[in-house]
Amino acid sequence: MRTQALASKSGRKIIGRILPGTDLIGGIEKICQDNHLVYGTIVAAIGSLSKGEFVYALPDKSAKMGIKYSDPTTVEGPLELLACQGTIGLSVEGDLSIHLHGLMSGPDMKVYGCHFLENANPVLITVEILIHEHEGVSMVREQDIETGFPLFKFYEALK
């Protein structure tokens, strides 16, 4: 069995709301910036979107891990954001990096499971969100040599 894990200290719990017209990921970034939160887990987010733009995994025998991401898919709303979870950390350049997955459904009740893209998912009415902060660790999204994907790696925080 192979894993990479560290114990973090539980920090603050940030609850908030992303307002109409705001991009989903951009709104999460703003909440993090306003609350000086760098490392955390998006525990839950629910609400509605005007449209959704996302990618999902597809088989690809030529890829290292046998998968690749699809081209971006756009679904026009209104959409219910049924569930959304993610990881908050830094890129190797030191910028905030949000890895966000979720489920949403449209008027036809079709459910989409996806990896959300930045600057492409405007909030329709509201998105209510709960973020748990992690202390004592650094979470850095870096290119993973084994898989070929940008993945979060976890390090003990420097004192």
N, C-alpha and C positions, 0 to 999 in steps of 0.2 A: 504494500500500500504506500502510495506517495502523496504527501500533503506539504503545504507550507502555511504555517499558522503561528500566531502569537496571541497572547492574552493582552487585551487592552483594558484600560480603566474606563468605566462608564462616565462620560461627561454629561453635558447638558442635554436635555430633550427640547428640541425646538419645534414648536407647532406654528403653522402659518397658513396663509392663503395666497394663492397666485390669482391676480385679478384679470378680468376679461381683456382679451387682445394681447396679453403677454405670452411670449414663447414659453413653453413648459420648462425646457432646460435652462433658458435664460432666467426665468423666474426663480428656479432652484438656486442658480448661481448668485442671484441678487440676495436671496435669503441668507445664503452662506456668507457672502461678503458683509452684509449688514450686521451679522451676528459673529463675525470673526471666526467662523467655523471652517476648518481646513480638512479634517478627516472625519468621516461619518458614514452612516448607513441610512438610506432613505427606507424607512420601515414601511410606510404606507403613503399612498397618494390616491385620492379619488376625486372625480369631478367630471368636467365635460370639455371637449375640444371642438373647435370650428372645423378642423381637418386634422388628419394624422399623416405623418410621413415617417417611414421606418424601413429597416432592412430586416431580413431573416436568413437563417442558415439554409444553404442548398448543398446537395452532394456535389463533390468535385474530386474525382479520382486523381487529378494531377496536383492537388494541393497537399501540403505537408500532412494535415490532419484529416484529409478526405472531405473537407467542407470549405465553402467560401460564403461570403455574404451576397445576397441578391442585390440587384440594382435597387435604388430607392423606389418604394411603392407609396403612392399617395391615395388616401381615401378621404373623400369629401364628407363633411359632417352634416348634421350634428352627430357627434360621437360621445358615448358615455365612456369615461375612463374608469374601468371596473376595478383595476388593481395596478399598482406601479411600485416597483422596488428598485433600489440601486445602490451604488457605491460612490462615495465622494472622496477624492484624494487630489494628488498633484500629478501633473505630467512631468517628464524628466526635465523640461524647461522651467518648471516651477509654477506653471499656470494651473488653476483649478480644473480638475478633470472629473466629469460626471458620467458614469456608466449606468444607463437607465433602460430597464426592460418593463414591459407592461402588457396588459390586456385591455382592449377596447372593443366596443360594439357600435354598429350603426343602426339606422332605422329598420334595416332588414334583419336585425338580430344576429347577423354574422359576427363571430368573434375573431379578432385578430390578436395573435401573440407576436410581440415584436421587440426589436432593439430601436429605441427612439433616436432620431437624428436632431441635431441642433438647428435652431432658427427655422423650424418647419412645423411646429405643433402649437398653434395659437389656442389659448384658453377661451372657451365660449362663455361660460357663466362664472365658474370658479374651479379651482383645484385646491383641495385641503390636503395638507402634507404634515407628516411627522418625521423628524430627523433625529437620530441618536448620534451624539458626538462621541468619538473615540479619542482617548488620551493615552499617552505613553507609547504610541506607535506612529510610524510614518507609513503612509500608503501611497505608493508611487506607481503610476501606470507607465510601463515600459514595454518596448518591443520584446517579445518572448522568442528566443532563438528556437526552442523546441517546437512551438506551435505555429510560429509566424504571425501571431496576433498580438496587438497591444493588450497586456494584461496587468492587473494590479499585483504588485509584490509588496510584502509587508516587512517592515524593519523596526527594530527597537528605536524609539526616539532618542536623539542625542540630548543629554542633560545639560 
